[in-house]
Each structure stands twice: as C-alpha cells, then as structure tokens.
Amino acid sequence: MWLRHFHANGASRWPPLNWALCDQSVPLKTGVKQIIASFVQLALVAAIAWQFLIVAPWFAAKPIEEISRYQVAGNVPENARSFAFNHGEPQFFTHGTMAEQPVKFGLSVLLLVIEFAAMLVVTYIWDGSRRE
C-alpha cells in the first residue's frame, strides 16, 4: 500500500531503510569491522546450532534400565546409558539423563546461553547501521 503511494508521488527509487523513522537516510558503511562481525556472527550461529543438537537429546532421554518396558527390536549398544525415541525409532546415547548428570547438562545449557549472549553482544557492538 505504501509502495503505491510512494511511486504515485513521483519517486524513482526505493525509500531508505529507515524511511518510516526519519526523513534522512543513514548510509550503511561496510568496512572491515562489519565484515569481521559478519563472519563472527556466522560462526556463532553454527556454534549455537551445534550446541542445540547436543543439548536437545537430554530433554527426552530416559535411563537405559527402562528399555525393557518398550519392545525395541535390535541390539542395545554396550556403552548406552540412556535412550529416546525419535520418530518411533530408538536412539541410544552415551550420556545419562538430566537427573543422572545435572552438572554436565547444566554446563551444556550454560554454554548454549553464553553463545547466544555472545551473538547478541556482537550484533549490538558491531552494528554497522548506527550513526557514529
């Protein structure tokens, strides 16, 4: 709707990114600092995704002693300490449950929170669209 109004008034280019906030456009400066920040953010997103894949199985993990209640076809690995069902298929884990290893689980969650906080800090500190 605003686009039709914008072009009807004779505008020949797109509005600036902050067109609704003020009548001056803020130039986006892309320098070495912003390029480094982009790579740091990309690395942090990958680290957050990886750590989430490590933490997520803990929430559904059950002690291996409970496997007898379920009719699981196949062999249970010797080093399995816990298991969970993912789309109807059992998955076995070498880590225990949250109740068995609360410190290890807590450290994994803490690392995930630290990575997320670092992402927010990098985004705020190295934001290239702010006025200087």
N, C-alpha and C positions, 0 to 999 in steps of 0.2 A: 504494500500500500504506500509506504513512504517512498519506494523506488519510483512509482508512477508520478508522484508529486514532485520528486526530485528532478526527474527528466522533463516534466511538463514545464518547469520553470527555467529551462534552457541550460541546465547543467550538462557539461560534456564529459565529465569524468566521475568516477566513483567518489563518494564522500570520504573524508579522512576517517581513520579508525575510531576516533573519539568524537565524531560529528555530533552526537547527541549530548555530550557533556560540555563542550565549549565551542566557540566559533573559530578557534585557531587550531591548526593541525600540529601535532607533535611529531617531528621527524624521528623515525626509528634509526638508531645508529647501530650498525652491525660492525663490531670490531673484534679484535682477538679475544677480549674478555667475554663477549657474548658467545663466540664460537666455542671457547673452552667450557663455558657454562652449559651449553647445549650438549656437549659430549659427557660432561659430568652428570647431567640430568638423565641422559640416555643410559649411562652405566648404573645410576641409582634405580631407574625403573627396572632394569634387568635384575639387579640385586634384590629388589623388593619382590618381583615375580618369583625368583628362585627361592627366596626365604619363605614366601607364602606356600609354595609347593612343599617345603619341608615342614611347616607348621600345620597345615591343613589336615594331614592324616591323624594327628594326635587327637583331634576332636572326636573322631569316630572309632578310635582304637579300643578294642576290648582285649582283656587278658587271654592269652593262648589257652588257659585252662577251660575257658568257656566254649571252646570249639566243639566239644563233644555234644553240645545241645543242638548244633547245626549239622545237617548232613552234608558234609563237604567231601566232594569227590576229589581224589588225588592225594598226594603226599603233603604232609606239613613239613616245611624245612626245619632242620635241626636247630638253627640259630634264631628261629622266630620266637619273639617274646610277646607279640600282640598281633591282632588281625582286625580287618574291617572288610565290609562288603562294598564293592564299587560296581554299580550297575549289575548287581546279582552275582558277581564273581568275587571270590575271596582274595584279598591281598594280605600278604604277611609282612610284618615289619620287624626289624631287629631292635627297635626302640620299644620301651614298655608303654604303659598307659600314662596319662597325666597324673594319676594317683600314685603310681609306682615311682615316677621320676619327676617330681614337681620342679626341682631346681633346673634340670635340663630343659623342660618345657618352658619354664619361666624365662630362661636365658634366650631361648629361641624366639619367644614373643617379644622380649625386650629388644633383641637385635632387629626384628621387623619394625618395631616402633621407632627405633633410632634411625634406621634407613629412611623411613617415611618422613621423620622430622628433618633429616638432612636434606631431603628433596625439597621440603618447604623452605628451608633456610637458603638453599642455593637459588631457588626460584625468586625469593624476595630480595636477596642481596644483589644478584647479578641480573636483575630485570632490566633489559635494555630499553624499555618503552617509557621509563620515568624521566621526568625533566631533571636536568642537572643544574 
